[in-house]
Amino acid sequence: MTTHDSERAADSTMGEAQFPSPAVVGRLALSGSGFVFDPVSGASFSVNASGLAVLRAIQAGAADMGAIVQSLGAEFEAAPAVLERDVMEFAGRLREAFR
């Protein structure tokens, strides 16, 4: 098993959203414009403002869906149910990016 495989195996569950492990999210370089770079794999992609806010919340220690939604609620005017749905969708896309 490679380091990359073990990081995928260590996916953490945040509420019902499964994100890549905190180690993977923690190593990502984030720009204010939404550019994301993984220095280990060399992968890069762009996220919108809410995706950037989710990544920053996880890097800051948000460990569950409630903490992420609370963090997003401070930045965006949306109902918690809408934010939770968006986080779930983003988590799925992020998992795909790290397969």
VODO-331785 format. One record per atom (N, C-alpha, C): residue number from 1; residue in one letter; atom name; x, y, z. Coordinates in nm, 4 decimals, m for minus. Layout:
+------+------+------+----------+----------+----------+
: resi : resn : name :        X :        Y :        Z :
+------+------+------+----------+----------+----------+
:  NUM :    A :   CA :        X :        Y :        Z :
...
+------+------+------+----------+----------+----------+
//
This chain:
+------+------+------+----------+----------+----------+
: resi : resn : name :        X :        Y :        Z :
+------+------+------+----------+----------+----------+
:    1 :    M :    N :   0.0854 :  m0.1172 :   0.0000 :
:    1 :    M :   CA :   0.0000 :   0.0000 :   0.0000 :
:    1 :    M :    C :   0.0898 :   0.1232 :   0.0000 :
:    2 :    T :    N :   0.0647 :   0.2128 :  m0.0921 :
:    2 :    T :   CA :   0.1438 :   0.3350 :  m0.0992 :
:    2 :    T :    C :   0.0923 :   0.4362 :   0.0016 :
:    3 :    T :    N :   0.1689 :   0.5419 :   0.0221 :
:    3 :    T :   CA :   0.1250 :   0.6487 :   0.1118 :
:    3 :    T :    C :  m0.0066 :   0.7055 :   0.0629 :
:    4 :    H :    N :  m0.0186 :   0.7234 :  m0.0693 :
:    4 :    H :   CA :  m0.1413 :   0.7793 :  m0.1252 :
:    4 :    H :    C :  m0.2596 :   0.6876 :  m0.0963 :
:    5 :    D :    N :  m0.2392 :   0.5547 :  m0.1106 :
:    5 :    D :   CA :  m0.3457 :   0.4589 :  m0.0819 :
:    5 :    D :    C :  m0.3860 :   0.4630 :   0.0648 :
:    6 :    S :    N :  m0.2879 :   0.4724 :   0.1547 :
:    6 :    S :   CA :  m0.3213 :   0.4737 :   0.2969 :
:    6 :    S :    C :  m0.3944 :   0.6010 :   0.3348 :
:    7 :    E :    N :  m0.3645 :   0.7127 :   0.2672 :
:    7 :    E :   CA :  m0.4357 :   0.8368 :   0.2946 :
:    7 :    E :    C :  m0.5800 :   0.8258 :   0.2492 :
:    8 :    R :    N :  m0.6021 :   0.7617 :   0.1348 :
:    8 :    R :   CA :  m0.7396 :   0.7417 :   0.0891 :
:    8 :    R :    C :  m0.8125 :   0.6484 :   0.1838 :
:    9 :    A :    N :  m0.7450 :   0.5453 :   0.2327 :
:    9 :    A :   CA :  m0.8073 :   0.4513 :   0.3246 :
:    9 :    A :    C :  m0.8430 :   0.5184 :   0.4558 :
:   10 :    A :    N :  m0.7737 :   0.6258 :   0.4883 :
:   10 :    A :   CA :  m0.7970 :   0.6962 :   0.6139 :
:   10 :    A :    C :  m0.8998 :   0.8070 :   0.5994 :
:   11 :    D :    N :  m0.9834 :   0.7985 :   0.4924 :
:   11 :    D :   CA :  m1.0869 :   0.9007 :   0.4760 :
:   11 :    D :    C :  m1.1593 :   0.9209 :   0.6077 :
:   12 :    S :    N :  m1.1842 :   1.0463 :   0.6401 :
:   12 :    S :   CA :  m1.2550 :   1.0764 :   0.7643 :
:   12 :    S :    C :  m1.4003 :   1.1064 :   0.7330 :
:   13 :    T :    N :  m1.4864 :   1.0701 :   0.8246 :
:   13 :    T :   CA :  m1.6281 :   1.0975 :   0.8087 :
:   13 :    T :    C :  m1.6613 :   1.2226 :   0.8862 :
:   14 :    M :    N :  m1.7171 :   1.3209 :   0.8187 :
:   14 :    M :   CA :  m1.7587 :   1.4453 :   0.8825 :
:   14 :    M :    C :  m1.9092 :   1.4512 :   0.8662 :
:   15 :    G :    N :  m1.9810 :   1.4239 :   0.9750 :
:   15 :    G :   CA :  m2.1249 :   1.4095 :   0.9601 :
:   15 :    G :    C :  m2.1449 :   1.2922 :   0.8673 :
:   16 :    E :    N :  m2.2146 :   1.3147 :   0.7593 :
:   16 :    E :   CA :  m2.2327 :   1.2103 :   0.6601 :
:   16 :    E :    C :  m2.1409 :   1.2325 :   0.5399 :
:   17 :    A :    N :  m2.0691 :   1.3435 :   0.5395 :
:   17 :    A :   CA :  m1.9804 :   1.3745 :   0.4280 :
:   17 :    A :    C :  m1.8446 :   1.3117 :   0.4519 :
:   18 :    Q :    N :  m1.7947 :   1.2390 :   0.3537 :
:   18 :    Q :   CA :  m1.6620 :   1.1811 :   0.3655 :
:   18 :    Q :    C :  m1.5657 :   1.2621 :   0.2818 :
:   19 :    F :    N :  m1.4689 :   1.3195 :   0.3496 :
:   19 :    F :   CA :  m1.3639 :   1.3967 :   0.2847 :
:   19 :    F :    C :  m1.2364 :   1.3139 :   0.2837 :
:   20 :    P :    N :  m1.1418 :   1.3486 :   0.1976 :
:   20 :    P :   CA :  m1.0102 :   1.2869 :   0.2112 :
:   20 :    P :    C :  m0.9582 :   1.3131 :   0.3524 :
:   21 :    S :    N :  m0.8604 :   1.2373 :   0.3949 :
:   21 :    S :   CA :  m0.8102 :   1.2491 :   0.5316 :
:   21 :    S :    C :  m0.7657 :   1.3926 :   0.5623 :
:   22 :    P :    N :  m0.7685 :   1.4297 :   0.6900 :
:   22 :    P :   CA :  m0.7215 :   1.5631 :   0.7280 :
:   22 :    P :    C :  m0.5780 :   1.5898 :   0.6830 :
:   23 :    A :    N :  m0.4956 :   1.4853 :   0.6758 :
:   23 :    A :   CA :  m0.3580 :   1.5030 :   0.6289 :
:   23 :    A :    C :  m0.3552 :   1.5479 :   0.4831 :
:   24 :    V :    N :  m0.4425 :   1.4911 :   0.4022 :
:   24 :    V :   CA :  m0.4494 :   1.5284 :   0.2606 :
:   24 :    V :    C :  m0.5004 :   1.6716 :   0.2472 :
:   25 :    V :    N :  m0.6112 :   1.7030 :   0.3128 :
:   25 :    V :   CA :  m0.6673 :   1.8378 :   0.3040 :
:   25 :    V :    C :  m0.5695 :   1.9397 :   0.3630 :
:   26 :    G :    N :  m0.5011 :   1.9015 :   0.4699 :
:   26 :    G :   CA :  m0.4076 :   1.9927 :   0.5356 :
:   26 :    G :    C :  m0.2886 :   2.0310 :   0.4506 :
:   27 :    R :    N :  m0.2482 :   1.9436 :   0.3597 :
:   27 :    R :   CA :  m0.1299 :   1.9740 :   0.2783 :
:   27 :    R :    C :  m0.1625 :   2.0576 :   0.1547 :
:   28 :    L :    N :  m0.2906 :   2.0762 :   0.1262 :
:   28 :    L :   CA :  m0.3286 :   2.1510 :   0.0069 :
:   28 :    L :    C :  m0.2921 :   2.2976 :   0.0202 :
:   29 :    A :    N :  m0.2364 :   2.3521 :  m0.0858 :
:   29 :    A :   CA :  m0.2079 :   2.4956 :  m0.0925 :
:   29 :    A :    C :  m0.3308 :   2.5614 :  m0.1551 :
:   30 :    L :    N :  m0.3857 :   2.6603 :  m0.0858 :
:   30 :    L :   CA :  m0.5068 :   2.7277 :  m0.1313 :
:   30 :    L :    C :  m0.4775 :   2.8735 :  m0.1631 :
:   31 :    S :    N :  m0.5246 :   2.9204 :  m0.2779 :
:   31 :    S :   CA :  m0.5109 :   3.0624 :  m0.3096 :
:   31 :    S :    C :  m0.6450 :   3.1305 :  m0.2871 :
:   32 :    G :    N :  m0.6423 :   3.2582 :  m0.2695 :
:   32 :    G :   CA :  m0.7644 :   3.3351 :  m0.2492 :
:   32 :    G :    C :  m0.8590 :   3.3312 :  m0.3677 :
:   33 :    S :    N :  m0.8059 :   3.2982 :  m0.4846 :
:   33 :    S :   CA :  m0.8897 :   3.2925 :  m0.6043 :
:   33 :    S :    C :  m0.9553 :   3.1560 :  m0.6230 :
:   34 :    G :    N :  m0.9231 :   3.0595 :  m0.5351 :
:   34 :    G :   CA :  m0.9826 :   2.9268 :  m0.5449 :
:   34 :    G :    C :  m0.8951 :   2.8233 :  m0.6121 :
:   35 :    F :    N :  m0.7724 :   2.8587 :  m0.6443 :
:   35 :    F :   CA :  m0.6797 :   2.7610 :  m0.7016 :
:   35 :    F :    C :  m0.6289 :   2.6725 :  m0.5889 :
:   36 :    V :    N :  m0.6347 :   2.5407 :  m0.6107 :
:   36 :    V :   CA :  m0.5924 :   2.4424 :  m0.5106 :
:   36 :    V :    C :  m0.4814 :   2.3587 :  m0.5718 :
:   37 :    F :    N :  m0.3729 :   2.3409 :  m0.4974 :
:   37 :    F :   CA :  m0.2585 :   2.2625 :  m0.5440 :
:   37 :    F :    C :  m0.2200 :   2.1619 :  m0.4373 :
:   38 :    D :    N :  m0.2032 :   2.0372 :  m0.4797 :
:   38 :    D :   CA :  m0.1557 :   1.9310 :  m0.3910 :
:   38 :    D :    C :  m0.0074 :   1.9097 :  m0.4218 :
:   39 :    P :    N :   0.0819 :   1.9510 :  m0.3318 :
:   39 :    P :   CA :   0.2245 :   1.9401 :  m0.3595 :
:   39 :    P :    C :   0.2771 :   1.7966 :  m0.3635 :
:   40 :    V :    N :   0.2023 :   1.7026 :  m0.3099 :
:   40 :    V :   CA :   0.2472 :   1.5629 :  m0.3110 :
:   40 :    V :    C :   0.2176 :   1.4980 :  m0.4454 :
:   41 :    S :    N :   0.0942 :   1.5122 :  m0.4934 :
:   41 :    S :   CA :   0.0564 :   1.4471 :  m0.6192 :
:   41 :    S :    C :   0.0810 :   1.5351 :  m0.7408 :
:   42 :    G :    N :   0.0925 :   1.6660 :  m0.7187 :
:   42 :    G :   CA :   0.1067 :   1.7594 :  m0.8300 :
:   42 :    G :    C :  m0.0263 :   1.7989 :  m0.8906 :
:   43 :    A :    N :  m0.1348 :   1.7444 :  m0.8373 :
:   43 :    A :   CA :  m0.2675 :   1.7751 :  m0.8901 :
:   43 :    A :    C :  m0.3065 :   1.9180 :  m0.8545 :
:   44 :    S :    N :  m0.3818 :   1.9793 :  m0.9426 :
:   44 :    S :   CA :  m0.4342 :   2.1124 :  m0.9148 :
:   44 :    S :    C :  m0.5741 :   2.1219 :  m0.9725 :
:   45 :    F :    N :  m0.6542 :   2.2046 :  m0.9114 :
:   45 :    F :   CA :  m0.7897 :   2.2281 :  m0.9574 :
:   45 :    F :    C :  m0.8381 :   2.3584 :  m0.8970 :
:   46 :    S :    N :  m0.9542 :   2.4020 :  m0.9404 :
:   46 :    S :   CA :  m1.0128 :   2.5261 :  m0.8896 :
:   46 :    S :    C :  m1.1438 :   2.4954 :  m0.8194 :
:   47 :    V :    N :  m1.1720 :   2.5735 :  m0.7169 :
:   47 :    V :   CA :  m1.2987 :   2.5623 :  m0.6451 :
:   47 :    V :    C :  m1.3631 :   2.6997 :  m0.6377 :
:   48 :    N :    N :  m1.4943 :   2.7000 :  m0.6155 :
:   48 :    N :   CA :  m1.5634 :   2.8282 :  m0.5989 :
:   48 :    N :    C :  m1.5462 :   2.8764 :  m0.4558 :
:   49 :    A :    N :  m1.6083 :   2.9889 :  m0.4242 :
:   49 :    A :   CA :  m1.5908 :   3.0499 :  m0.2918 :
:   49 :    A :    C :  m1.6355 :   2.9583 :  m0.1792 :
:   50 :    S :    N :  m1.7461 :   2.8869 :  m0.1986 :
:   50 :    S :   CA :  m1.7918 :   2.7986 :  m0.0911 :
:   50 :    S :    C :  m1.7009 :   2.6766 :  m0.0773 :
:   51 :    G :    N :  m1.6503 :   2.6235 :  m0.1871 :
:   51 :    G :   CA :  m1.5552 :   2.5124 :  m0.1791 :
:   51 :    G :    C :  m1.4283 :   2.5542 :  m0.1077 :
:   52 :    L :    N :  m1.3823 :   2.6741 :  m0.1372 :
:   52 :    L :   CA :  m1.2636 :   2.7277 :  m0.0701 :
:   52 :    L :    C :  m1.2893 :   2.7428 :   0.0796 :
:   53 :    A :    N :  m1.4085 :   2.7898 :   0.1145 :
:   53 :    A :   CA :  m1.4435 :   2.8058 :   0.2560 :
:   53 :    A :    C :  m1.4485 :   2.6707 :   0.3275 :
:   54 :    V :    N :  m1.4969 :   2.5679 :   0.2603 :
:   54 :    V :   CA :  m1.4999 :   2.4332 :   0.3196 :
:   54 :    V :    C :  m1.3579 :   2.3843 :   0.3442 :
:   55 :    L :    N :  m1.2714 :   2.3964 :   0.2452 :
:   55 :    L :   CA :  m1.1326 :   2.3508 :   0.2618 :
:   55 :    L :    C :  m1.0630 :   2.4269 :   0.3741 :
:   56 :    R :    N :  m1.0841 :   2.5565 :   0.3792 :
:   56 :    R :   CA :  m1.0226 :   2.6365 :   0.4859 :
:   56 :    R :    C :  m1.0765 :   2.5967 :   0.6229 :
:   57 :    A :    N :  m1.2059 :   2.5676 :   0.6311 :
:   57 :    A :   CA :  m1.2643 :   2.5255 :   0.7590 :
:   57 :    A :    C :  m1.2022 :   2.3941 :   0.8057 :
:   58 :    I :    N :  m1.1845 :   2.3005 :   0.7140 :
:   58 :    I :   CA :  m1.1234 :   2.1721 :   0.7507 :
:   58 :    I :    C :  m0.9787 :   2.1938 :   0.7922 :
:   59 :    Q :    N :  m0.9058 :   2.2749 :   0.7172 :
:   59 :    Q :   CA :  m0.7670 :   2.3027 :   0.7546 :
:   59 :    Q :    C :  m0.7575 :   2.3714 :   0.8900 :
:   60 :    A :    N :  m0.8607 :   2.4478 :   0.9272 :
:   60 :    A :   CA :  m0.8619 :   2.5175 :   1.0559 :
:   60 :    A :    C :  m0.9090 :   2.4280 :   1.1700 :
:   61 :    G :    N :  m0.9473 :   2.3040 :   1.1372 :
:   61 :    G :   CA :  m0.9830 :   2.2093 :   1.2422 :
:   61 :    G :    C :  m1.1287 :   2.1693 :   1.2506 :
:   62 :    A :    N :  m1.2129 :   2.2168 :   1.1596 :
:   62 :    A :   CA :  m1.3528 :   2.1727 :   1.1602 :
:   62 :    A :    C :  m1.3542 :   2.0217 :   1.1382 :
:   63 :    A :    N :  m1.4172 :   1.9503 :   1.2309 :
:   63 :    A :   CA :  m1.4083 :   1.8047 :   1.2272 :
:   63 :    A :    C :  m1.5406 :   1.7348 :   1.1996 :
:   64 :    D :    N :  m1.6485 :   1.8091 :   1.1836 :
:   64 :    D :   CA :  m1.7756 :   1.7451 :   1.1547 :
:   64 :    D :    C :  m1.8632 :   1.8382 :   1.0709 :
:   65 :    M :    N :  m1.9718 :   1.7832 :   1.0228 :
:   65 :    M :   CA :  m2.0609 :   1.8582 :   0.9352 :
:   65 :    M :    C :  m2.1110 :   1.9852 :   1.0039 :
:   66 :    G :    N :  m2.1477 :   1.9768 :   1.1308 :
:   66 :    G :   CA :  m2.1993 :   2.0936 :   1.2024 :
:   66 :    G :    C :  m2.1000 :   2.2079 :   1.2056 :
:   67 :    A :    N :  m1.9738 :   2.1768 :   1.2305 :
:   67 :    A :   CA :  m1.8700 :   2.2800 :   1.2356 :
:   67 :    A :    C :  m1.8474 :   2.3425 :   1.0987 :
:   68 :    I :    N :  m1.8513 :   2.2614 :   0.9954 :
:   68 :    I :   CA :  m1.8321 :   2.3130 :   0.8598 :
:   68 :    I :    C :  m1.9498 :   2.4019 :   0.8207 :
:   69 :    V :    N :  m2.0714 :   2.3547 :   0.8472 :
:   69 :    V :   CA :  m2.1910 :   2.4334 :   0.8142 :
:   69 :    V :    C :  m2.1918 :   2.5638 :   0.8926 :
:   70 :    Q :    N :  m2.1535 :   2.5592 :   1.0185 :
:   70 :    Q :   CA :  m2.1477 :   2.6814 :   1.0994 :
:   70 :    Q :    C :  m2.0475 :   2.7801 :   1.0404 :
:   71 :    S :    N :  m1.9328 :   2.7299 :   0.9990 :
:   71 :    S :   CA :  m1.8309 :   2.8148 :   0.9388 :
:   71 :    S :    C :  m1.8824 :   2.8776 :   0.8086 :
:   72 :    L :    N :  m1.9483 :   2.7972 :   0.7268 :
:   72 :    L :   CA :  m2.0033 :   2.8490 :   0.6013 :
:   72 :    L :    C :  m2.1140 :   2.9512 :   0.6272 :
:   73 :    G :    N :  m2.1954 :   2.9253 :   0.7292 :
:   73 :    G :   CA :  m2.3044 :   3.0158 :   0.7619 :
:   73 :    G :    C :  m2.2553 :   3.1541 :   0.8001 :
:   74 :    A :    N :  m2.1332 :   3.1615 :   0.8526 :
:   74 :    A :   CA :  m2.0752 :   3.2911 :   0.8883 :
:   74 :    A :    C :  m2.0349 :   3.3705 :   0.7637 :
:   75 :    E :    N :  m2.0135 :   3.3003 :   0.6527 :
:   75 :    E :   CA :  m1.9686 :   3.3662 :   0.5293 :
:   75 :    E :    C :  m2.0773 :   3.3821 :   0.4234 :
:   76 :    F :    N :  m2.1747 :   3.2905 :   0.4243 :
:   76 :    F :   CA :  m2.2747 :   3.2875 :   0.3172 :
:   76 :    F :    C :  m2.4151 :   3.2911 :   0.3761 :
:   77 :    E :    N :  m2.5023 :   3.3658 :   0.3101 :
:   77 :    E :   CA :  m2.6413 :   3.3713 :   0.3534 :
:   77 :    E :    C :  m2.7181 :   3.2580 :   0.2872 :
:   78 :    A :    N :  m2.7331 :   3.1499 :   0.3599 :
:   78 :    A :   CA :  m2.8079 :   3.0346 :   0.3102 :
:   78 :    A :    C :  m2.8562 :   2.9541 :   0.4299 :
:   79 :    A :    N :  m2.9639 :   2.8818 :   0.4099 :
:   79 :    A :   CA :  m3.0182 :   2.7977 :   0.5155 :
:   79 :    A :    C :  m2.9210 :   2.6836 :   0.5454 :
:   80 :    P :    N :  m2.9121 :   2.6419 :   0.6704 :
:   80 :    P :   CA :  m2.8224 :   2.5315 :   0.7057 :
:   80 :    P :    C :  m2.8441 :   2.4061 :   0.6206 :
:   81 :    A :    N :  m2.9679 :   2.3755 :   0.5857 :
:   81 :    A :   CA :  m2.9943 :   2.2567 :   0.5034 :
:   81 :    A :    C :  m2.9320 :   2.2707 :   0.3643 :
:   82 :    V :    N :  m2.9355 :   2.3907 :   0.3107 :
:   82 :    V :   CA :  m2.8746 :   2.4162 :   0.1791 :
:   82 :    V :    C :  m2.7230 :   2.4035 :   0.1901 :
:   83 :    L :    N :  m2.6662 :   2.4611 :   0.2939 :
:   83 :    L :   CA :  m2.5213 :   2.4520 :   0.3136 :
:   83 :    L :    C :  m2.4786 :   2.3069 :   0.3311 :
:   84 :    E :    N :  m2.5549 :   2.2302 :   0.4088 :
:   84 :    E :   CA :  m2.5207 :   2.0896 :   0.4305 :
:   84 :    E :    C :  m2.5253 :   2.0119 :   0.2991 :
:   85 :    R :    N :  m2.6257 :   2.0370 :   0.2183 :
:   85 :    R :   CA :  m2.6353 :   1.9702 :   0.0882 :
:   85 :    R :    C :  m2.5149 :   2.0049 :   0.0008 :
:   86 :    D :    N :  m2.4771 :   2.1324 :   0.0008 :
:   86 :    D :   CA :  m2.3622 :   2.1754 :  m0.0782 :
:   86 :    D :    C :  m2.2326 :   2.1113 :  m0.0287 :
:   87 :    V :    N :  m2.2180 :   2.0991 :   0.1023 :
:   87 :    V :   CA :  m2.0984 :   2.0350 :   0.1585 :
:   87 :    V :    C :  m2.0936 :   1.8885 :   0.1173 :
:   88 :    M :    N :  m2.2074 :   1.8207 :   0.1218 :
:   88 :    M :   CA :  m2.2125 :   1.6798 :   0.0814 :
:   88 :    M :    C :  m2.1704 :   1.6642 :  m0.0651 :
:   89 :    E :    N :  m2.2216 :   1.7509 :  m0.1502 :
:   89 :    E :   CA :  m2.1878 :   1.7448 :  m0.2922 :
:   89 :    E :    C :  m2.0389 :   1.7725 :  m0.3136 :
:   90 :    F :    N :  m1.9871 :   1.8730 :  m0.2446 :
:   90 :    F :   CA :  m1.8455 :   1.9071 :  m0.2572 :
:   90 :    F :    C :  m1.7571 :   1.7926 :  m0.2080 :
:   91 :    A :    N :  m1.7965 :   1.7283 :  m0.0984 :
:   91 :    A :   CA :  m1.7186 :   1.6155 :  m0.0460 :
:   91 :    A :    C :  m1.7074 :   1.5054 :  m0.1510 :
:   92 :    G :    N :  m1.8163 :   1.4773 :  m0.2202 :
:   92 :    G :   CA :  m1.8133 :   1.3756 :  m0.3256 :
:   92 :    G :    C :  m1.7197 :   1.4128 :  m0.4391 :
:   93 :    R :    N :  m1.7220 :   1.5383 :  m0.4779 :
:   93 :    R :   CA :  m1.6325 :   1.5838 :  m0.5859 :
:   93 :    R :    C :  m1.4858 :   1.5808 :  m0.5413 :
:   94 :    L :    N :  m1.4636 :   1.6151 :  m0.4167 :
:   94 :    L :   CA :  m1.3273 :   1.6137 :  m0.3658 :
:   94 :    L :    C :  m1.2731 :   1.4704 :  m0.3572 :
:   95 :    R :    N :  m1.3579 :   1.3771 :  m0.3153 :
:   95 :    R :   CA :  m1.3159 :   1.2357 :  m0.3129 :
:   95 :    R :    C :  m1.2765 :   1.1899 :  m0.4522 :
:   96 :    E :    N :  m1.3556 :   1.2291 :  m0.5531 :
:   96 :    E :   CA :  m1.3247 :   1.1920 :  m0.6912 :
:   96 :    E :    C :  m1.1900 :   1.2492 :  m0.7352 :
:   97 :    A :    N :  m1.1604 :   1.3707 :  m0.6924 :
:   97 :    A :   CA :  m1.0343 :   1.4348 :  m0.7309 :
:   97 :    A :    C :  m0.9130 :   1.3626 :  m0.6733 :
:   98 :    F :    N :  m0.9319 :   1.2911 :  m0.5616 :
:   98 :    F :   CA :  m0.8199 :   1.2237 :  m0.4961 :
:   98 :    F :    C :  m0.8236 :   1.0728 :  m0.5113 :
:   99 :    R :    N :  m0.8945 :   1.0222 :  m0.6086 :
:   99 :    R :   CA :  m0.8949 :   0.8775 :  m0.6356 :
:   99 :    R :    C :  m0.7758 :   0.8388 :  m0.7149 :
+------+------+------+----------+----------+----------+
//
